[in-house]
Amino acid sequence: MLLVALAWIGVLGAQVPELDLPRPGLVVATDVTGEVTAVAGEQRRILKPNDGVRVGATVITGRRSVVTLSLSNGVTLQLGSEAELELEEFGQAPYAGSIKFAELKEEPTLSRTRLRLVGGDVTVKVKPLKASGGSTFSLSTLAGTVRGSDGAFRMMIRMHDLGLGICSVEVQAGTMEFEPTGGGAVTRVPVGRSLELAIEVDQAGAVKLGEMPKPTAKPPVGK
């Protein structure tokens, strides 16, 4: 029993500590179509191709507008029309030289990324992160949070009147995990599977999730 206890202590002691990443990574709007705005505090700025975006800012796309954001850890985000994304946190360890986004096959140094999709849709590609060293990536919405260290997925959330809305997650490569708001069971979402959730927010701000109703088959004509 003593040996077992010591073994468990060794395992716990070997867990990766939380990264200390005080410096922000690099975020660049590598492709811009239409009107895209970066909001940081009281400052609003129209983004042009190759503009840098400050960590902590919110990126908002207009009607018929699209923007691709490239991060220096190899993550790319393509925001669709009328979408809003908050860059809550992106810390990265120092790296040598300049970053060439198109040539990145994996992240060059350890990083921690936390994003929030307020509304609209985003397609995300996560190149292999150094997860064993503590690197993490997460994208949250009102419905829940997607986490992963290698893969691609599309996430969409749209809220309507009376606190009703929908959220979907479709994995295109790799395997992602989805944790619903409220601390429900974490779901592994494999390639080709899509999660579709109905959202209801009551007057107190509590979020309730449910499965989207299945479409009913229409009876044959003449029946």
N, C-alpha and C positions, 0 to 999 in steps of 0.2 A: 504493500500500500504506500509506503514511504517513497519507493522508487517511482510509482505511478504519479504521486503528487509532485515529485521533483520534475518529472517529465513534463507535466502540465505547466509548471512554473516556467520551465524552459521555453515551451511553446508560446506562452503569453508574453514572455520577455522578448521573444523574437518578432513580435508583431511590429509592423512598420509604423513609426510615429507620424503624427500629422506634420505635413511639410511646412516649413517656415519660408514663405515666398513673398517677401514684402514688395518686390518689384513687379510691376505689371508687364505682361507680355505685349506683343505687337498685334494690333488689329488694323487691317487695311480694307477699304472698300475697293476690291479689285475689279469689279464690274458694276456699272450703274446704268439703269434704264429708267427714264421718267424722272419723277421728283422724289427724292429720298432725303430725309432730314435726320440729323443727329441732335438730340436734346441733352444738355448737361447742365443741370441747375436752371438758371434763367437764360442760358445761352442756347440759341437755335442756329444750326448751320446746315445749309444745303450741301449734300455730299456730291463730289465729283469723282470720277475714276482715279484710283491711287491715293485718295485722301486717307489719312489716318483717322481712327475713331478711338476716342478716349474710353478706357475702362471705367464703368460707372454710368456711361451714357445710355440713352434709349434711342434706338434706330427705328424710324417710322417710314413706311413706304406709302406713296399716294396711289390713287387709282391708276391701274394699268402701269404700275411701276414695279421694278424688280432690282434687288441689290444682292451681290455676292460679297460676303465678308470672309476674309482669309486671316486665320490666326497663326502665330509663329510656332504653334505646337502641331501644325498640320491639319487642324480642324477647319472645314469650310462650311459656311452657312449661306443658303440661298433663300432670301425672304421673298415671298410672293406679294401680290398686290394687296394694299390696305392691311398691312401687317405691322405689328409692334413688338420689338424685342428689346429686353433690358440686359445689358452686359453687367451683371451683378458683381462678378469677380473673375479675374483672369490673371493669376500670378504664375510666373515662370522663372526658373533658375537661369542665371546668365549663360549665354552661349557665345561662341567665338565667331567672328565675322558677321556678314549680313545674311539675312534669310531670303532664299529664293523659293517662293511658295510652290511653284510648279514642280520643283525638283525634290520636295520633301516626300520621303517614303514612310517615315515615322517621326515622332517628335524628337527634336535634338536634345532637349533637356527636360527635367521633371517639371510638371505643371499642374495647376488646379483650376478648373473652369466651372463656373456656375452661371447659367443663363436662365432667363425667364421669358417665355412667349406669352405676352398679354393677349394677343388676338391675331388672327390670320393663320398663315401656314408657313412652314420652314422646312427645307430639305437639308439634312445634316450629314456630312461625311467625316468620320473620325478615323484618322490614320493611327496605326498602332501606338498606343501610349505606353509609357514605362510603368504599368500598373503595379508590378512587383516592387518598384521603388517608391510607390505612393501616389503616382499621378492619377487624377480623377477627372471625369467629365460628367456634368449633369445639366439637363434642360427641364425646367419645371413649368407647369401651367396651373390654372385653377383646379384642374382635375387630378394632377399628380405629377410625378417626376420620372423622366427617363434617364438611365445611367448606362454607360458602356465604355469600353476602352479600345474598341476596334469594330468598325462597321459603318452602316449607313441607314438612315431612316427618315421618314417624313412625318411631321406632327402638325396637327391642325386643331384650332379651337375657335369657336364662334359662339358668342353670347348674344342672346336676344332679349326682348322685353320680358318683364316679370321674373327676372333672374333665371331664365331657362337657356340652356345652350347644349352644344355637342363638342366632343373631343375625340380625335382619332389618332392612332399611332400605327404606322405601317413600316415594318422593317424590310429593307432591301438587301442588306448584306450584314454578315456577322450575327451576333445575338445581343439583344438589349434587354434590360430589366426595367419594369414599370412598377413604381410604388404609388398607389392611390393616395390622395389627400385623406388625412385622418388616420394614417398608420395601418391601413389594411395589408393583406398579404401581398408580398412582392411577386410579380408575374414575369417569367422569362418569355420574351416574345421572339420566336425564331423567324428566319427568313420566310417571306410569303404569308405570314399571319398578320392580321390587322385587328387591333383593339378599337372598338367603337363604344363610347360611353355617353350617356345622357347626364347632364349636369342640372342640378337645381340648387339655387342659393336662396335660403329663406331670409326673412326680414332681419334676423339677428346676425346674418352673415355666415351661417353654417352651411357647409357644402355637402350635398347628398349626391351620390353617384348611382347610376343604374345602367343596365344593358340597354342598348338601343333596341326598339321594337323591331321584330323581323317583318319584312314585307309579306303581306298576305297574298296568296295566289288568286288571281282573278278567275271567276268561273268562265267556262267556254261560252262563246257567243251562242245565243239561242237557248241556253239552259236556264 
